[in-house]
Amino acid sequence: MTDPAPASAGGVERGLPVNWSLAASTASRLMPAGPRTTPAAARELVERLRADSARAEGHVREVTGLGAGLPLLPADVLDRPAWARAASEGMNALTSRAQLPASPWLLRGVTAAGSGVQLGALLAYLGARVLGQYDPFGGPDGGGRLMVVAPNVHAATATLGVDGEQFGLWVCLHEATHRLQFTAVPWLRDHFAGLVAELLSLQEPDTATLTRLPEAIRSLRGEDGGKGDVLALVELLQGPEQRAVLDRLLALSTLLEGHADHVMDAVGPDVVPDVAVIRRRFTERRRGGGLVDRLLRTLLGVEAKMRQYAVGAAFCREVEAAVGMDGLNRVWESPQTLPSRAELAEPQAWLRRLG
């Protein structure tokens, strides 16, 4: 929400200037309606996904050895607008630690409204596609919230032509792994939030950013051996301090996503008999889409996120093959045992460092 005007017109406020309520309402207005189904079928899907989410975490614990003694809780199964509201609340909680430069309340209100509309449009795009999410900062008490978006699971099941019960459980395996990561590793939540706050708080003068713009544009075009993606643009527009923090944040998010992908497949055909078919078709779906959809995914960094899944999962596979699941679980011992971005691409380097 935009802060009210202080008593003095010269007053200033601190914080991330986004009108989160406006972001959620904008997303609800712009988001396409979900697929049509009968009320009975919708109720059945909701109840099945709630049960699957708790069941999935039980399987994840068996594979990883993490989380013994923690309660097995069902997910919140939501429609698209409810997910947008929950996502905006979670982002508000996550970014509230950032200390941004002070600005006059009136200017801050204008900026917050514009940012709210822009983020609302982004949430509308993602809200028609996201299948599930674990938000470590969501929920009534801010302690975490596992969400599954029922209409999107229903639509993806039809698009992929796979068994609905198996696909729903497979989706829950990924998100339940994320919940287990944050609930079984006591330091992870604060560490992740601290990195985000540090990155957002490191502000540079506009002139410093402008001097790096030509190089960033060349990289975005793929010139000079650049990556040719939005991630390269973001990295090049940042200063050394920002880039160092971003490296750590990207390494952590790559590990989290790759570990979840690795675990959901490691559960195996005993639980999801069609896991190989589902994985193949889902991977093709990630890569597919029309020209406009592919462009939007590139601009929003979705393509970079897809590479995160692949790099992180490959790291987990190689480490587990070398030292077993207990050896892989050493990544969760402390922030110092987390792999760097370079070690994610070269798992043997991480193994040598930890001895």
C-alpha positions in Angstrom: 0.0 0.0 0.0 1.1 3.6 -0.6 2.0 5.3 2.6 -0.3 8.1 3.7 1.0 11.7 3.6 2.9 12.5 6.8 2.0 15.5 8.9 4.8 17.5 7.4 4.9 17.9 3.6 8.7 17.7 3.8 8.6 14.3 5.3 10.2 11.2 3.7 9.6 7.5 3.9 11.9 4.5 3.3 11.1 1.1 1.7 10.5 -0.5 -1.7 8.1 1.9 -3.6 5.4 -0.6 -4.8 1.7 -0.4 -4.2 1.2 -4.1 -3.6 -2.6 -3.9 -3.3 -2.7 -2.2 -6.8 -0.4 -4.9 -8.2 -2.8 -7.6 -7.0 -5.9 -5.9 -8.3 -4.3 -5.1 -11.6 -3.3 -8.8 -12.0 -6.8 -9.9 -11.3 -8.2 -7.6 -14.0 -5.7 -8.6 -16.6 -5.5 -12.3 -15.9 -7.4 -14.6 -18.3 -10.1 -16.8 -16.9 -9.1 -20.3 -16.1 -10.4 -23.4 -18.1 -14.0 -24.3 -17.7 -15.0 -27.4 -15.7 -17.9 -28.6 -13.6 -18.2 -27.6 -9.9 -17.9 -31.2 -8.9 -14.7 -31.8 -11.0 -13.2 -28.6 -9.5 -14.0 -29.7 -5.9 -12.5 -33.1 -6.6 -9.3 -31.5 -8.0 -8.9 -29.2 -5.1 -9.3 -32.0 -2.5 -6.9 -34.2 -4.4 -4.2 -31.6 -4.7 -4.5 -30.8 -1.0 -4.0 -34.4 -0.1 -1.2 -34.8 -2.8 0.8 -32.0 -1.3 1.1 -33.6 2.1 1.7 -37.0 0.6 4.4 -35.6 -1.7 6.4 -34.2 1.1 6.4 -37.6 2.8 8.0 -39.1 -0.3 10.5 -36.2 -0.5 11.5 -36.8 3.1 12.1 -40.5 2.4 14.4 -39.7 -0.6 16.3 -36.8 1.0 16.4 -37.8 4.7 15.4 -34.2 5.6 12.6 -33.0 7.8 12.0 -35.9 10.3 9.5 -34.9 12.9 8.0 -32.0 11.1 4.2 -32.0 10.5 3.0 -33.0 7.0 0.7 -30.1 6.0 -1.6 -29.7 3.0 -1.2 -27.0 0.5 -3.5 -24.0 -0.1 -5.1 -24.8 -3.4 -6.0 -21.5 -5.1 -7.4 -19.9 -8.2 -5.5 -17.5 -10.3 -6.5 -14.2 -8.7 -6.0 -15.6 -5.2 -2.4 -16.7 -6.2 -1.7 -13.1 -7.5 -2.9 -11.7 -4.1 -0.7 -14.2 -2.2 2.3 -13.6 -4.4 2.1 -9.8 -4.0 1.8 -10.2 -0.2 4.8 -12.5 -0.2 7.0 -10.2 -2.3 6.0 -7.3 0.0 7.2 -9.3 3.0 10.4 -10.4 1.3 11.4 -6.9 0.2 10.3 -5.1 3.3 13.9 -5.4 4.8 15.4 -3.4 2.0 16.7 0.1 3.0 16.3 2.3 -0.1 17.2 5.9 -0.3 14.6 8.3 1.1 12.3 10.1 -1.2 9.4 12.7 -0.6 6.1 10.9 0.2 4.3 12.4 -2.8 6.9 11.2 -5.3 7.0 7.9 -3.5 3.3 7.5 -3.9 3.4 8.2 -7.7 6.3 5.7 -8.1 4.5 3.1 -6.0 1.4 3.3 -8.2 3.4 2.9 -11.4 5.4 0.0 -10.0 2.2 -1.6 -8.8 0.6 -1.5 -12.3 3.8 -2.9 -13.9 4.1 -5.7 -11.3 0.4 -6.4 -11.7 0.9 -7.0 -15.4 3.8 -9.3 -14.7 1.7 -11.3 -12.1 -1.1 -11.6 -14.7 1.2 -13.2 -17.2 2.7 -15.5 -14.6 -0.6 -16.3 -12.9 -1.9 -18.0 -16.0 1.1 -20.3 -16.1 2.5 -21.0 -12.6 1.5 -24.5 -11.3 2.6 -24.1 -7.7 4.8 -22.1 -5.4 6.3 -22.3 -2.0 6.5 -18.8 -0.5 8.8 -18.9 2.6 7.4 -15.5 3.7 3.7 -16.0 2.9 0.8 -17.1 5.0 -1.1 -15.3 7.8 1.9 -15.4 10.2 4.5 -14.9 7.5 6.0 -18.3 8.3 5.6 -19.8 4.9 2.8 -21.0 2.5 2.7 -23.8 0.0 0.3 -23.0 -2.9 -1.0 -25.0 -5.9 -2.9 -23.2 -8.7 -5.7 -25.6 -9.5 -6.9 -24.2 -12.9 -3.3 -24.1 -14.2 -2.7 -27.7 -13.2 -6.0 -28.7 -14.9 -5.0 -26.8 -18.1 -1.5 -28.2 -18.2 -2.8 -31.8 -17.7 -4.9 -31.4 -20.8 -2.2 -29.7 -22.8 0.4 -32.3 -22.0 -2.0 -35.2 -22.4 -0.9 -36.9 -19.2 -2.6 -38.7 -16.3 -4.2 -36.0 -14.1 -3.6 -37.8 -10.8 0.0 -38.5 -11.5 0.7 -35.0 -12.9 -0.8 -33.3 -9.9 1.3 -35.4 -7.5 4.4 -34.7 -9.6 3.8 -30.9 -9.4 3.4 -31.2 -5.6 6.7 -33.1 -5.3 8.6 -30.1 -6.7 6.8 -27.6 -4.4 6.9 -29.8 -1.4 10.7 -30.1 -1.8 10.9 -26.3 -1.7 8.9 -26.3 1.5 11.1 -28.9 3.0 14.2 -27.0 2.1 13.1 -23.9 4.0 11.5 -25.7 7.0 14.2 -28.4 7.5 17.2 -26.0 7.1 16.7 -23.5 9.9 19.1 -20.8 8.6 18.0 -20.8 5.0 15.0 -18.5 5.2 16.8 -15.6 6.9 19.9 -16.1 4.6 17.8 -15.9 1.5 15.9 -12.8 2.8 19.2 -11.2 3.8 20.6 -11.6 0.3 17.5 -10.1 -1.3 17.5 -7.1 1.1 21.3 -6.6 0.5 20.8 -6.6 -3.2 17.9 -4.2 -3.2 19.7 -1.8 -0.7 22.8 -1.4 -2.8 21.9 1.5 -5.0 24.3 3.3 -7.4 24.1 6.7 -9.1 22.3 6.7 -12.4 25.5 7.8 -14.1 27.3 4.7 -13.1 24.5 2.5 -14.6 24.5 4.6 -17.9 28.3 4.0 -18.4 27.7 0.3 -18.5 24.7 0.4 -20.8 26.5 0.0 -24.2 28.3 -3.1 -23.0 25.0 -4.5 -21.6 23.2 -3.9 -25.0 26.0 -5.7 -26.9 25.7 -8.6 -24.5 21.9 -8.7 -24.9 22.4 -8.9 -28.7 24.8 -11.8 -28.2 27.8 -9.8 -29.4 31.3 -10.2 -28.0 30.6 -13.7 -26.8 27.8 -12.4 -24.5 25.0 -14.7 -23.2 22.4 -12.8 -25.2 19.8 -12.9 -22.4 18.2 -10.6 -19.8 20.3 -12.1 -17.0 23.4 -10.8 -18.8 21.9 -7.4 -19.1 21.0 -7.3 -15.4 24.5 -8.4 -14.4 26.3 -5.9 -16.6 24.1 -3.0 -15.4 25.2 -3.6 -11.8 28.3 -2.5 -10.0 30.8 -4.8 -8.4 29.1 -4.9 -5.0 25.7 -5.6 -6.5 27.1 -8.2 -8.8 28.8 -10.1 -5.9 25.5 -10.3 -4.0 23.6 -11.3 -7.2 26.1 -14.1 -7.8 25.3 -15.5 -4.3 21.6 -15.1 -4.8 21.6 -16.7 -8.2 23.7 -19.6 -6.9 21.3 -20.2 -4.1 18.2 -20.1 -6.3 19.8 -22.4 -8.9 20.5 -24.9 -6.2 17.0 -24.7 -4.8 15.4 -25.1 -8.2 17.7 -27.8 -9.4 17.5 -29.7 -6.1 13.7 -29.7 -6.3 13.8 -31.0 -9.9 16.3 -33.7 -9.0 14.3 -34.9 -6.0 10.9 -34.9 -7.8 12.4 -37.3 -10.4 14.4 -39.3 -7.8 11.1 -40.2 -6.1 10.8 -42.3 -9.3 8.2 -44.5 -11.0 7.2 -46.3 -7.9 5.2 -43.2 -6.9 4.7 -41.6 -10.3 4.7 -44.4 -12.9 4.7 -42.1 -15.9 7.4 -39.8 -14.5 9.6 -40.1 -17.6 6.8 -39.2 -20.0 5.7 -36.3 -17.8 9.2 -35.0 -17.5 9.8 -35.1 -21.3 6.5 -33.5 -22.2 6.8 -30.8 -19.5 10.3 -29.9 -20.6 9.1 -29.6 -24.2 6.3 -27.3 -22.8 8.8 -25.1 -21.1 10.6 -24.7 -24.4 7.5 -24.2 -26.5 5.0 -21.4 -27.1 4.4 -18.9 -29.8 6.7 -16.1 -30.8 5.1 -13.6 -28.5 5.1 -16.0 -25.6 8.8 -16.8 -26.1 9.6 -13.1 -26.3 7.8 -12.4 -23.1 9.5 -15.3 -21.3 12.9 -14.0 -22.5 12.2 -10.5 -21.3 10.9 -11.7 -18.0 13.9 -13.9 -17.4 12.0 -17.2 -17.6 14.5 -18.6 -20.1 17.3 -17.9 -17.6 15.2 -19.7 -14.9 14.9 -22.7 -17.1 18.7 -22.9 -17.3 18.8 -22.7 -13.5 16.7 -25.9 -13.3 19.1 -27.7 -15.6 22.4 -26.6 -14.0 21.2 -27.1 -10.5 19.7 -30.6 -11.2 22.9 -31.6 -13.0 25.0 -30.6 -9.9 22.7 -32.6 -7.6 22.9 -35.7 -9.8 26.7 -35.6 -10.0 27.2 -35.0 -6.3 24.7 -37.7 -5.3 26.3 -40.2 -7.7 29.7 -39.4 -6.1 28.9 -39.2 -2.4 25.3 -40.2 -2.0 22.3 -38.3 -0.7 24.0 -37.7 2.7 26.9 -36.1 0.9 24.6 -33.9 -1.2 22.9 -32.8 2.0 26.1 -31.1 3.1 25.0 -28.2 1.0 22.4 -27.4 3.8 25.0 -27.4 6.7 25.6 -23.6 6.6 25.8 -20.7 4.2 29.5 -21.5 3.8 28.8 -25.0 2.4 26.5 -23.6 -0.4 28.0 -24.0 -3.8 29.1 -21.0 -5.7 27.9 -20.4 -9.3 31.2 -21.7 -10.6 31.0 -24.8 -8.4 27.4 -25.5 -9.7 28.9 -25.7 -13.2 31.8 -27.9 -11.8 30.5 -30.1 -9.0 33.9 -31.7 -8.5 35.3 -28.3 -7.4 32.6 -28.2 -4.6 33.4 -31.8 -3.6 37.1 -30.9 -3.4 36.4 -27.8 -1.3 34.4 -29.7 1.2 36.9 -32.6 1.3 
